[in-house]
Amino acid sequence: MINPFTTKFEEVMLQFLAMQGKKQGNKLLEHRIVLMHEEMAELSQVLCKFARGKANLDNHTDIYNLMQEIADVFVVIYPIIKLFGINDEDIATTMVDKVNRAIVRMEGM
C-alpha cells in the first residue's frame, strides 16, 4: 500500500509549507494550485508515453521517470490538502468510498 503521508513526510512538508508561507504570504495557495497544474501535466505526459508505446514497463529509466512525476504530484498536493484544512483520514475515507462505488458499478455490469 502506498502511503506517502507518513509522519516524517508530514513533518517535512509542514516545515516546507511554513517556510514557503513566510516567503509568499497570501499568494501561497494560488502558487500551489498553479504548480499542481504543472505537475499533473508532466505526469500526464509521462503516462501518455506509456499509452503510445514510447515508454516501457520493462525500462528502468521509464519507470524511474514515472515514479519521479508521481512523487512530484504527491509533494505538491499535500500542502494543498493542508491549506484547505482537510485531514488525511477524510481523504483516505473518501478514497475508499470512491473505490467501493466503482466496485458496485462494476458488479452491476
N, C-alpha and C positions, 0 to 999 in steps of 0.2 A: 504494500500500500504506500502510495506516495503521500507524504505529509511534510510539505515544505515549511509548515507553520509550527516548527518546534520552538521550544522556549528560547534556545540560543538564537535562532533565526529572528524571533520576535524581538529579543533584546537588541540585537544589532540593527534591525530595521527601525525600531523606535528611536534609537540613538541617531541614526542617519536622518530620520524624519525630523527630529528636533533640530538638528544642525541645519537641515535644508530650510526649515520653517524660519529660523533666525535670519537666514540669507534672503529668502524670497517673500517672507511675510504673507500678506493675504493673496498673493498670486500663486501660492504653493499648490492649491487644488487644481487650478487651471493648468499649471505646468505639468502636474502629474497626469492629468487627463490627456493632454496633447502627447506626452511621452507614451502613454498607454496605446494610443492610436498608432504611433510609430512602431512600437514593439510588436503589436499584433499584426501589423502589415509585414514586418520582417518574418515573423513566424509563418504567416500565410504564404509568403514567397517560398520558404523552405519546404513547406508541405506541398505546395504546387509542383515543386521539382520532383517529389516522390510520386505524385499523381501522374505526371507526364513521363515518368520513367527516366528523368535526368538525374535522379538521386536513387541510391540503392540501400536497402536494409542491410546488406552484407558489407557495405563500405563503411569502415570505422570513421572516416572523416565526415561522411554524410550524416551518420548518426550523431557524431560529436556536434556538428553544426546545428542539428535539430535540437539536441539537448541544450545547447547554449541559448537558443531562441526561446525554448520553453522556460528556462531559468530566468531569462530577461523578463518574460511576461509575469512570472510569479513575483519577481523583485519589484516590478512596477505596480502590480495590482494590490499587493499587501498594504502599502501606505494609503492607497485609495480606500481600501476597506476600513482602515483605521480612521482616516479623515472623515468618513461618513458615519463613524461611530458604530459600525457593525462588528459584532464579535464573531470569533472563529466558530463557536458552537452553532450559531444561527446559520452561518454559511454551510457547515457540514450537514446540518439538518435539512436545509434547502436542497443540497446536492442529493441526499438520499431520497427525499421526496420526489425530485425530478426523475431519478433513475427508476424508482418504484412506479411512477406514472408511465414511463416508457415501457416497462415490463408488462404492465396491464394492457397497454395498447398493442404490444406485440402478441400477447396471448389471445387477443381478440381478433387477430388477423386470420 
